[in-house]
């Protein structure tokens, strides 16, 4: 008994119904992934100006010249990918480590000011980023004077409140008895964190790592604001610059977009389970 | 004995407390420096005419200028229009898709979830590059080809103030709904089957079950998605920035973009800070209203 009728004894009716449903879902899926299909398919075209390029919906040609064109645009184009990798990896590692530590403290250790501090963090999560954007820029550029460095790209994202919240929510469900036992056995808090909490939180930390990495890789505005030379830009900023410098080169632009998105597609297809789980981890109250 | 045990216990607690402070230290420093300080600083800057050295206090001038600025109100209207056109439609689409996915086998469900989620993995810059070509104003452009099949003439999608906002909305409709679909599906699977059994006994049909059981049960989910959707939509400006730059004739200038331009194009930090705080107030107010109206019988 469910929302849908079981069509008991009428397998043909059930098959027909599911067939119709699947056709509708496929049509919508085609509309959703069309931009991505179009991007990848067109990136294999010739690197010529759009006036001469007549784009078609189906592949007519296969050449990697447009990719070459994109990489030849700037001597730093490989560096963009490397910069993105460095920043995203550092931000991911530091978030997993510091957010899990803080999440453990907030969920399992009693200390003075715990509730007050956590409430402040929660309230801060509701502040739109436009509010912090300007002062953060002033802080990094005018006060710390570290624009155009990896520190400027990494420091503000070292550990996010959202990730602390995620870790705290999950670790709150770990039974306290286990921790008590460990304590009686003579473990100190760091050993408890390292030997018990971390192994038990593997899944949620994997989700956190992946989503943090993806966010950092895809982020555009902050790197755009704090970098001013090509050698320090990330792939997203580089792609935007390439676009403005080569407004009519259709296929190379698509090649650039594909290059910026490809690492995330690979990550998504190999770790799909964690991506899809990640959506509900933060949303459905546990 | 009791007297001896007490200090020992207290010492242990104090010890744990020290560990806890050590564990949250980095997080707190990062938070204080890159979130708390900027928020306080935003308040201060909003009362200043900002200069790197020697900012002067100008009282409420930045706020008064903001409220008198017709462009600010235009951007608020644009943002509201964009939100009204995108958020409810994506909720309806995600809800419908989740309902359709529900009767399928687990494996098929996962495949569809993955496909619908896929565009969310690509960066906004990459997608904006692709959509720019889809909206190509030349007759060869994808959308122009598509509408010519229906006998509609060529549109200058992003370049005319009549269609630019609609183009951004269209882009939102056709982009990833993966997240809300997955959240809706999770909520659908959580509905107790005894409700359906009772409804079946009463001879309810599919749509009656949908109306009387599913929609009321999913109200908390809908509220969650609505509130987060509206909050997100009020801050959105990346697409506007990358696709139209707010133009033509400011027809796609959202509040977020206006703040960005004031700050980093005209370097009017004071004005930008004041506007960002007004935006924060508007968002807080709208969220509150949504909870009041929708949240009446939602249990948490």
Interface residues (C-beta under 8 A of the other chain):
Chain A: X1 X2 X3 X4 X5 X17 X18 X21 X22 X24 X25 X28 X29 X31 X32 X33 X34 X35 X36 X38 X39 X42 X50 X54 X55 X57 X98 X99 X101 X102 X104 X105 X106 X109 X110 X111 X112 X114 X117 X120 X121 X124 X126 X127 X128 X129 X130 X131 X132 X133 X134 X135 X136 X137 X138 X139 X142 X155 X156 X158 X159 X161 X164 X188 X189 X190 X193 X214 X217 X218 X220 X221 X225 X236 X239 X240 X243 X250 X253 X254 X256 X257 X258 X260 X261 X264 X265 X267 X268 X272 X275 X276 X279 X280 X283 X284 X285
Chain B: X13 X16 X17 X19 X20 X21 X23 X24 X26 X27 X28 X30 X31 X33 X34 X35 X36 X37 X38 X39 X41 X42 X45 X50 X52 X93 X97 X99 X100 X101 X102 X103 X104 X108 X110 X112 X113 X114 X115 X116 X117 X118 X119 X121 X122 X123 X124 X125 X126 X127 X129 X130 X131 X132 X133 X134 X136 X140 X142 X174 X175 X176 X177 X178 X179 X182 X183 X186 X187 X188 X191 X193 X196 X197 X200 X206 X209 X210 X213 X214 X224 X231 X234 X235 X238 X242 X255 X256 X259 X260 X263 X264 X269 X272 X273 X275 X276 X277 X279 X280 X283 X284 X287 X300
